[in-house]
């Protein structure tokens, strides 16, 4: 997948927007989802993840 498609996909990730749960530092959204996706992509590139499911 070309880089611009990854950027487009990452910019459209749905995040939980709860002002009571998340602070202004995270713009009131879940901060971990993009990091989780990058970590999974890195593990796939390393060959650690070989199955289509992660438990």
C-alpha positions as CSV (number, residue, x, y, z in Angstrom):
1,X,0.0,0.0,0.0
2,X,1.4,3.4,-0.9
3,X,2.3,5.8,1.9
4,X,-0.5,8.3,1.1
5,X,-3.1,5.5,1.6
6,X,-1.7,4.7,5.1
7,X,-1.8,8.4,5.9
8,X,-5.4,8.6,4.8
9,X,-6.4,5.5,6.7
10,X,-4.7,6.7,9.9
11,X,-6.3,10.1,9.7
12,X,-9.7,8.5,9.6
13,X,-9.3,6.2,12.6
14,X,-12.4,6.4,14.8
15,X,-11.4,7.4,18.4
16,X,-13.4,7.6,21.5
17,X,-14.2,11.3,22.2
18,X,-15.1,11.6,25.8
19,X,-14.1,14.8,27.6
20,X,-14.6,13.2,31.0
21,X,-12.2,10.4,30.2
22,X,-9.5,12.1,28.1
23,X,-7.7,15.4,28.7
24,X,-7.0,18.3,26.5
25,X,-3.5,16.9,26.0
26,X,-5.0,14.2,23.9
27,X,-7.5,16.6,22.3
28,X,-10.1,14.6,24.3
29,X,-9.6,11.4,22.2
30,X,-8.1,8.0,22.7
31,X,-4.4,8.5,22.1
32,X,-3.4,4.8,21.8
33,X,-5.1,3.6,18.6
34,X,-2.5,5.0,16.1
35,X,0.3,3.7,18.2
36,X,-1.3,0.3,18.4
37,X,-1.7,0.1,14.6
38,X,2.0,1.2,14.1
39,X,3.1,-1.5,16.6
40,X,1.1,-4.2,14.8
41,X,2.5,-3.1,11.4
42,X,6.0,-3.3,12.8
43,X,5.5,-6.8,14.3
44,X,4.2,-8.0,10.9
45,X,7.2,-6.5,9.1
46,X,9.5,-8.3,11.6
47,X,7.7,-11.6,11.0
48,X,6.5,-11.9,14.6
49,X,2.8,-11.9,13.5
50,X,2.1,-14.4,10.8
51,X,-1.6,-15.1,11.4
52,X,-4.5,-12.9,10.3
53,X,-5.8,-12.7,13.9
54,X,-4.3,-11.2,17.0
55,X,-5.5,-12.5,20.4
